[in-house]
Amino acid sequence: MLAPARGALAIAAAVLLTAAATGCSSGGGHTAKPAPQSSAPHGSAAPPAADAAGAHAIPVGTGPKSSYDAQPQPAAGSCKYRYTADKQPLPDPNCTPGATSPAVTQANINDTICKPGGYTSTIRPPANITGKEKAENAKSYGYTGPMADAEYDHLISLQLGGDPNDPRNLWVQPPSPDHVPGKGPNNPKDSVETHLHTAICKGQTTLAAAQQAIVTDWTTAEAKLGISKGSAAPTAAPDADGDGE
């Protein structure tokens, strides 16, 4: 009787081992592991915090040059002005999204845009270059008013670290509603730029925040940054963009 009992035990043990092996190949222990892996792509696809907050990446231009060439402009009639509720002009974001200068960073503002004695006059393209660009850009936007009353404007001004001659940063800005015809450019955007420049140099806002605010809507930039209009005297004489720059 002992020999048959041992045989039966051996058979039972073999059956148990086979069942255990089958359970491991199809059991929950192995199918549970892929769950975290399948959720990983969802996490990696989430938009950056800045995008979720409504900010958009601003193109980076080539920066200041020792000499400039007239840059090609968007096709005639391809750009459309936008207007605020009080009829202030805004550029077409598809044609003029703005462009920053790689030569200006938050770390070097004291040696660039906040430098005593001024900075922008040293990097501004000459009038013989911007004059050609302005004429072509007027065609891009369909501007037919007096050219002397329109400003060829850096959307991100040079004093805010805008690129000097990137076509994405320049547009023919038509006169504001209260402009007196024949008096030349006199746009309120220039004073906004000076106030933002002052805030940057005084540490009241960052370079990136000011650039983002001005490209979004120059008429609301000060409010978005919590800067009171005219609350602080400029850090230097106005160094704004002007016609024929």
C-alpha positions in Angstrom: 0.0 0.0 0.0 2.8 2.4 0.6 4.0 2.4 -3.0 0.6 3.3 -4.5 0.1 6.1 -1.9 3.4 7.6 -2.9 2.4 7.5 -6.6 -0.9 9.2 -5.9 0.8 12.0 -4.0 3.3 12.5 -6.9 0.4 12.8 -9.4 -1.4 15.3 -7.1 1.7 17.4 -6.8 2.1 17.5 -10.6 -1.5 18.6 -11.0 -1.0 21.4 -8.5 2.2 22.6 -10.2 0.5 22.6 -13.6 -2.4 24.7 -12.2 -0.1 27.2 -10.6 1.9 27.7 -13.8 -1.3 28.2 -15.8 -2.5 30.8 -13.3 0.7 32.8 -13.6 0.5 33.1 -17.3 -3.0 34.5 -17.3 -3.5 35.8 -13.8 -4.2 39.4 -12.6 -0.7 39.9 -11.3 0.8 40.3 -14.8 -2.2 42.2 -16.3 -2.2 44.8 -13.6 1.3 46.1 -14.3 0.5 47.7 -17.7 -2.1 50.1 -16.1 0.4 52.7 -15.0 2.2 52.5 -18.4 -1.0 53.1 -20.3 -1.7 56.3 -18.3 1.8 57.7 -19.0 1.0 59.1 -22.5 -1.9 61.1 -21.1 0.3 62.8 -18.6 3.0 63.6 -21.2 0.5 65.0 -23.6 -0.9 67.6 -21.1 -0.2 71.1 -22.3 2.5 73.2 -20.5 1.2 75.4 -17.7 1.9 78.5 -19.7 -0.3 77.4 -22.6 -3.1 76.4 -20.3 -2.9 79.9 -18.8 -3.4 81.4 -22.3 0.1 82.4 -23.0 1.6 81.8 -26.5 5.2 81.3 -27.4 6.6 84.4 -29.1 8.9 83.9 -32.1 12.6 84.7 -31.6 14.3 86.8 -34.3 17.9 87.0 -35.3 18.7 90.0 -33.2 20.7 93.2 -33.9 23.0 93.3 -36.9 25.8 95.6 -38.0 23.9 96.2 -41.2 20.3 95.5 -42.2 18.6 94.4 -45.4 15.0 95.1 -46.3 12.9 92.1 -45.3 10.2 90.5 -47.4 6.7 91.4 -46.2 3.5 89.3 -46.1 1.5 89.2 -49.4 -0.5 92.2 -50.3 -4.0 92.1 -48.7 -3.1 89.1 -46.6 -3.2 90.9 -43.2 -6.2 92.3 -41.5 -6.3 95.0 -38.8 -8.3 94.3 -35.6 -9.8 97.1 -33.5 -10.7 97.4 -29.8 -14.1 98.6 -28.7 -12.8 102.1 -28.7 -11.3 101.7 -32.2 -7.7 101.4 -31.3 -5.8 99.4 -34.0 -4.3 96.0 -33.3 -2.2 93.9 -35.7 -3.1 90.7 -37.4 -1.6 87.9 -35.1 -1.0 85.7 -38.1 1.1 88.3 -39.8 2.5 90.2 -36.8 2.8 87.9 -33.8 5.8 89.8 -32.5 9.4 88.6 -32.3 11.9 89.0 -29.4 15.6 89.7 -29.7 17.9 87.0 -28.5 20.3 89.7 -27.4 18.0 90.8 -24.6 17.2 88.5 -21.7 16.0 89.0 -18.1 19.6 88.4 -16.9 21.1 91.2 -19.0 18.5 94.0 -19.0 20.9 96.3 -17.0 23.4 96.0 -19.9 20.8 96.3 -22.6 17.3 97.9 -22.4 17.9 99.4 -19.0 21.4 100.6 -19.7 21.9 104.2 -18.7 22.3 106.4 -21.8 19.9 104.4 -23.9 20.1 101.2 -26.0 17.7 101.2 -28.8 19.4 103.9 -30.9 22.4 101.5 -31.2 20.4 98.7 -32.8 17.6 100.5 -34.8 17.5 99.8 -38.5 18.1 102.8 -40.7 15.3 104.7 -42.4 16.3 103.7 -45.9 15.6 100.1 -44.9 12.4 100.5 -42.9 11.1 103.0 -45.4 11.0 100.2 -48.1 9.6 97.7 -45.6 6.9 100.2 -44.5 5.7 100.7 -48.1 5.4 97.0 -48.7 3.8 96.3 -45.3 1.2 98.9 -46.0 0.2 96.8 -49.0 0.2 93.7 -46.8 -2.4 95.4 -44.5 -4.2 97.2 -47.2 -3.4 100.6 -45.6 -4.2 103.4 -48.0 -4.2 106.4 -45.7 -1.4 109.1 -45.5 1.9 107.2 -44.9 3.1 110.2 -42.8 0.3 109.6 -40.3 1.0 105.9 -39.9 3.8 104.5 -37.8 5.9 101.6 -38.9 5.8 100.1 -35.4 7.7 97.4 -33.6 4.9 95.4 -31.9 7.4 94.5 -29.2 9.3 97.8 -29.0 13.0 97.8 -29.0 12.9 99.1 -25.4 11.0 96.0 -24.5 13.5 93.6 -26.1 11.8 93.3 -29.5 13.7 92.2 -32.5 14.9 95.2 -34.6 14.0 94.0 -38.1 12.1 90.7 -38.0 9.0 91.2 -40.3 6.9 89.4 -37.7 7.6 92.2 -35.2 6.8 95.2 -37.5 3.5 96.5 -38.9 2.1 99.7 -40.3 0.1 101.0 -37.4 -2.7 103.3 -38.6 -3.6 106.5 -36.7 -5.6 106.2 -33.5 -9.2 107.6 -33.5 -8.2 111.0 -31.9 -5.3 111.5 -34.3 -5.2 114.9 -36.1 -4.6 114.3 -39.8 -1.4 115.6 -41.1 0.3 115.8 -37.7 2.4 112.6 -38.2 2.4 109.6 -35.9 1.2 110.2 -32.4 0.1 106.8 -31.1 -0.8 106.2 -27.4 1.0 102.8 -27.7 4.3 104.6 -27.4 3.5 105.8 -23.9 2.4 102.2 -22.9 5.7 100.9 -24.1 7.6 103.5 -22.0 5.6 102.6 -18.9 6.3 98.9 -19.4 10.0 99.6 -19.9 10.0 101.6 -16.6 8.3 98.7 -14.8 10.8 96.2 -16.2 13.8 98.2 -15.1 12.3 98.9 -11.7 11.6 95.2 -11.1 7.9 95.6 -11.1 7.4 93.1 -13.9 9.5 90.7 -15.9 10.7 91.1 -19.4 8.7 88.0 -20.6 5.5 89.2 -18.9 5.7 92.6 -20.5 6.4 91.1 -23.9 3.5 88.7 -23.6 1.2 91.6 -22.5 2.1 93.9 -25.4 1.6 91.2 -28.1 -1.7 90.2 -26.7 -3.2 93.7 -26.7 -1.2 96.8 -26.2 -4.3 98.7 -24.9 -4.7 96.4 -21.9 -1.0 95.6 -21.2 -0.7 97.9 -18.3 -3.8 96.7 -16.6 -2.8 93.0 -17.1 0.5 93.7 -15.4 -1.0 95.8 -12.6 0.8 99.0 -13.8 -1.1 102.2 -13.3 -1.0 104.5 -16.3 1.5 107.2 -15.7 2.0 106.2 -12.1 5.8 106.3 -12.3 8.2 108.6 -14.2 10.1 107.0 -17.0 13.5 105.7 -16.1 15.0 107.5 -19.0 13.9 109.8 -21.8 11.3 108.1 -24.0 13.0 105.8 -26.5 9.9 104.7 -28.3 9.5 103.6 -31.9 9.0 106.3 -34.5 8.1 106.7 -38.1 10.8 105.9 -40.5 12.9 103.9 -38.0 
